[in-house]
């Protein structure tokens, strides 16, 4: 996400390193590069003009006098303006209504609307402890109704049945009545999408909105559409009283223009971003964290939240006790750590949120490749006996050949895994010793073990 914009802005800041101070000349040169970087990222032209003007004005003002270096001064100004551009604060869902709080989802076909309904239902159930009902008013695509049913089962929320021979308004009214009678906290209404904006679609969604009077009307838009995403959002905003936007496919080849433009153009906050196909792939939109990622400073707060959500506290306590007792870290523990990492979204996702060089390393790791590598490691460990996992020193040539054959890999790959394990084992020993955390951090300067 936003990789090209990050690298271009990093280049601008590097070019200022040799300058003694910020002047009108070097700011002019830097702003030209920033302008090109934003246009390449498919940011709307009016947004680019406003952003560049604000940065230039502040960079030349009193606010940067006395800063350590021109590069640091500019980073501070650009960061502040990026945050302002995207909305300054994280706008959460407004569910302050007499139950059920009705959330109407709108958007074009193919934007990931139905999947987003499932993700949002999971988020509301797990993070906000809400009793959620979902319903599909998309009578034109029976597959969408079936998809929502399967998603509801997957995330553990109730699905209200509907079919293609019913009217969208009738479906919605029946779902509201069911939600009231069965004391649901939230009703999520999926609506029909079209391949393009048309009058019939707008008339239908307006009628649904009038019938439901939802507390939240969310526009779901594909971030990979770039400038088109902003134009579509503007059209929907003129037809409906939107309360927020959800940007999907932010982990794809998105140039980032939609994230930087949509708030400025529509005046509506981005409330969530969708990442990946998994039902857990929905994150609240924090402008300050996204700005930090764009400027290559990582997103440590989101990283901590991912770890807290994914980690098994009982397993972590068990591991800490084991290390403290001096029993050591074995391949069973190594496998458990890999499984915990998968729950957190995988290595590439975690590394992308780290600051500095480690975050840059993530760009070379493709999600599918990283997942494949993790499955290969699990396969190799699963081909070992329990005794071999607990006593890796038993793994001599003949055993390695058996393990390689059992897991469908080469002996070299088994050796590579054992080397990675040894590095992790050393780190765990440092962590369990006195002053271990500092030793561990020093040992990670060159990156993560096995990378």
Secondary structure, DSSP 4 states (H G I P E B T S, - for coil): --HHHHHHHHHHHHHTTT-SS--HHHHHHHHHHHHHHHHHTT--HHHHHHHHHHHHHHHTSGGGTT-S-HHHHHHHHHHHHHHHHHTSS-------SSSSEEEEEEE-TTS-HHHHHHHHHHHHHHHS---EEEEE--TT-HHHHHHHHHHHHHHT-EEE---TTS-HHHHHHHHHHHHHHTT-SEEEEE----SS--HHHHHHHHHHHHHH--SEEEEEEEGGGTHHHHHHHHHHHHHS---EEEEE-TTSS--SHHHHHHHHHH---EEEEE-SSSTT-EEE--HHHHHHHHTT---HHHHHHHHHHH--HHHHHHHHHHHHTT----HHHHHHHHHHHHHTT-HHHHHHTS-HHHHHHGGG--HHHHHHHHHHHHHHHHTS-HHHHH-GGG--HHHHHHHHHHHTS-HHHHHHHHHHHHHHHHHHHHHHSTTHHHHHHHHTTT-STT-
